Amino acid sequence: MALKPWMQKNWSKGTDMGIEYRDTHDFSKEELEELFLSVEWSSGHFPEKLVISMKNFKTVYSAWDDNKLVGLISVMDDGIMNAYVHYLLVNPEYYGRTIGRTLVDMVKERYKEYLRIAVIGYDNEARFYEQCGFVKSTDSSPMFITSLWT
């Protein structure tokens, strides 16, 4: 799907030569499996579930190198106040090419009228999210009930 007019900024081809950013919820299980396993996320072992989950997220932006899915961000929201970034991942072969930052910027632009954009980042990712404008909470901790191991 083509980018919406408000997304056209610098994202039609991104700041990285050859990377195309898309607003789509449609992915093959192979595309999602390859991307998720490239970052060693256990959810990559459930590609059929990932295909369905991408269709159910309110917002999904993806980064493509020709026909290869190389990055993805997905967001759940309540329609007016709160947005939660659930997935943000970039294939490690593409690290350092501003893909993650561009995906976050797209979300920040999409949800700029919201009162809160939240993300739960692993400790080793905190610096990246802080550079994107997120502030680490000092009075709360993420909690889960999960069957995933990463």
C-alpha positions in Angstrom: 0.0 0.0 0.0 1.3 3.4 -0.8 2.2 5.8 2.0 -0.6 8.3 3.0 0.1 11.9 2.1 1.1 12.9 5.7 3.7 10.1 5.6 5.3 11.4 2.3 7.9 13.6 4.1 11.2 11.8 3.4 9.8 8.3 3.8 8.8 7.3 0.3 12.3 6.0 -0.2 13.5 6.8 3.4 16.7 8.4 4.3 18.5 5.2 3.3 19.0 4.7 -0.4 17.0 1.8 -1.7 14.8 1.3 1.4 11.1 1.7 0.8 8.7 2.3 3.6 5.1 0.8 3.4 1.9 1.1 5.3 0.6 -2.5 5.0 -0.8 -5.3 7.2 -0.3 -8.0 4.6 2.8 -10.2 4.9 3.6 -13.7 4.1 4.5 -16.1 6.9 7.9 -16.5 5.3 8.6 -12.8 5.3 7.7 -12.5 9.0 9.5 -15.7 10.0 12.7 -14.5 8.3 12.6 -11.0 9.9 11.7 -12.2 13.4 14.2 -15.0 13.5 16.9 -12.6 12.2 16.7 -10.9 15.6 16.3 -14.2 17.4 12.8 -13.5 18.6 10.9 -16.6 19.6 7.7 -15.3 18.1 9.4 -16.0 14.7 8.7 -19.7 15.4 5.0 -18.9 15.0 4.8 -17.2 11.6 1.1 -18.2 11.0 0.2 -16.3 14.2 2.3 -13.3 13.2 0.5 -13.0 9.9 -2.8 -12.8 11.8 -1.4 -10.4 14.4 -0.2 -8.0 11.8 -3.7 -7.8 10.3 -5.0 -7.0 13.8 -2.6 -4.1 14.7 -4.0 -0.6 14.2 -0.8 0.6 12.6 2.0 -1.4 10.9 4.8 0.3 8.9 7.5 -1.8 7.2 10.8 -1.3 5.5 11.7 -3.1 2.3 14.9 -3.6 0.3 13.4 -4.5 -3.0 11.1 -7.4 -2.1 12.8 -8.3 1.2 11.2 -7.3 4.5 14.0 -5.7 6.5 12.2 -3.8 9.3 8.8 -3.5 10.9 7.0 -1.5 13.6 3.5 -2.2 14.9 1.3 -0.2 17.2 -1.9 -0.8 19.2 -3.9 2.3 20.2 -7.2 3.3 21.9 -8.1 5.7 19.2 -7.4 9.0 21.0 -5.0 9.0 23.9 -2.7 6.0 24.1 -0.6 4.2 21.6 1.7 1.2 22.4 4.5 0.2 20.2 4.5 -3.6 20.3 7.1 -4.7 17.7 10.0 -2.8 16.4 12.6 -4.9 14.7 15.3 -4.5 12.0 17.2 -7.3 10.4 20.7 -7.0 11.8 22.2 -6.9 8.3 20.6 -3.5 8.0 21.7 -2.0 11.4 23.1 1.5 11.2 21.1 2.5 8.2 18.4 4.6 10.1 15.6 2.1 9.4 14.6 1.8 13.1 14.8 5.5 13.7 12.7 6.2 10.5 10.0 3.7 11.6 9.8 5.3 15.1 9.6 8.8 13.5 6.7 7.6 11.3 4.9 6.4 14.4 5.6 9.6 16.3 4.2 11.6 13.3 1.1 9.3 13.1 0.4 9.6 16.8 1.5 13.2 17.4 -1.9 14.2 18.8 -2.0 11.4 21.3 -1.1 12.0 24.9 1.1 8.9 25.3 3.2 6.7 23.1 4.6 3.8 25.1 7.2 1.1 24.3 8.7 -1.7 26.4 12.3 -2.0 25.4 14.8 -4.5 26.6 17.6 -2.9 28.7 20.1 -3.2 25.9 17.8 -1.2 23.7 17.0 1.6 26.2 19.6 4.0 24.7 18.1 3.7 21.2 14.6 4.5 22.5 15.9 7.4 24.6 17.6 8.8 21.5 14.1 8.6 19.8 12.6 10.7 22.6 11.3 8.1 25.0 11.9 8.5 28.7 12.6 5.5 31.0 10.1 5.2 33.8 11.4 5.4 37.3 8.2 4.3 39.0 6.9 1.4 37.0 8.1 -2.0 35.6 6.8 -4.0 32.7 5.1 -7.3 33.7 4.1 -10.2 31.5 2.4 -13.6 31.4 4.0 -15.2 28.4 4.9 -18.5 26.7 7.6 -16.8 24.6 11.2 -17.2 25.6 12.6 -13.9 24.1 
